[in-house]
C-alpha cells in the first residue's frame, strides 16, 4: 500500500543550498515543512515519486514581520504562532486567525505551517481560502519572484513552482476600513471542511464598497472566487439581512459549483456555503464597524 | 540505506538508524522500545500518540523521525524526578481519569504541555488543550478533574 520510500534527507544550511538541492532533484525532491500532511498524501500514492526529503528547519523561515505597509509571514511559520500573534486580531487580518482557530487539534497547529498548507494545494484546506480573500502575495525563492497566492495555487496538488524554486514568504497589504472573516463547516473537529468561506470587505460610509470572497471545500480543484457575489454586494448594508441573503443566494452558485461525495451532496454543500458566506460577510462588516 | 540520527528522549540520548519515511511514533515504539506512546488513528485525530517536542504537544504519528532529531522529546515514560509529570500521574490516579487506558499517555502528554505553560488552567483552557485527544470511555469529565487535581498538586508543591 505504501509507495512513499524516500532514500535521502537533505538538510540545507542556506537558501542557496536549498535551491541547489531542489534544482538537482527536481520533482523527486520535496520540502518537509510541518510534515502533518505526509501520511494523508502518501497513502493516496501522491508522494510515490519522492526520493529526497528536504528538511528546512535550519533556514529561519519562521517569522512574522510588519514592513512597508505589509505583514510578512515566513513560509515555515506554524499555525499556532499565527493564531497567537496579536497582529492577526486586526479587523482586516482576522480571517487568517479565524482559519487557524478553525483547525482544532493543537498537536497539528504546533507543527503545521502556512507555507505547507499553501503548497499542499488541496481544495478543502482552510489557510489557502483565507489567504486568497486577503489578496495575499507569495514570494518565491531564490529569485524572489512574486505572485498572487490565488494564482500560485494552480489546481489539485499543483502549485506554480519550477525546479529549484521554493515558497519563501507570504505578504498581506494593510488595508484601511477593511474587515475580514473566515467560516467553515466540517463533520468532526479534526475533519476537513465540507465547505469553507473567507470574506474581506471594505466599508465606506457604512456600506460595503468592495468585497473579496472565496469558497472552498469541494468546489473544484481549488477554492473558487465568487466574483458575481462580490459585485452584487457592492453598496449593500449588511445589517439589512434580507438584502444580504438575497445578494448571496442569487449569485454564489453562479461561480461556485460544488461536488457531491460521500460526505455531502452538491446541493447540501451549496446551502452550507451560502450560510457561511452570509455569516462571514456580516462578521467581516461588524469587525470594521466596531 | 538508512540514516543515523540522535534523539533526545526523556533526557537520554539515543543513536538510532532510521529510514527517512519512518515516523517518530514508529521509531519511539519499535526501535527504541518505549511503548508507552500509543499508535491510534495515524491521521491526526485521536491523540493517543501525543508526545511533547520542545515543550509543545505534537502527534508523533504525523512527524517524521528525522524532524525530531536534536530536539527535546518527552514521552509518557518521563524523565527521573519530573515533578510535573508525577503530579499529572497522581491527578489521573486520584480522580480516576482513565478506564481502558489506551488514550491516557496522549492525554498525559497534552496535559504536560498545557500545565508547563499554564499551571492553573481554567476548565475551558483544559478543554481547548484536549481538542486533539479522544477518549471513548470516560466522557472526559474525570480527565478534566484529573488535570485540575494535578494543577492543585503542583501549586501545593510550590507553597511548601
Interface residues (C-beta under 8 A of the other chain):
Chain A: X2 X4 X5 X6 X7 X8 X9 X32 X35 X36 X38 X39 X40 X42 X53 X55 X57 X80 X104 X105 X106 X107 X108 X110 X111 X188 X189 X190 X191
Chain B: X1 X3 X19 X20 X21 X23 X42 X43 X44 X45 X47 X50 X56 X57 X58 X59 X61 X62 X63 X64 X66 X67 X110 X113 X128 X129 X131 X132
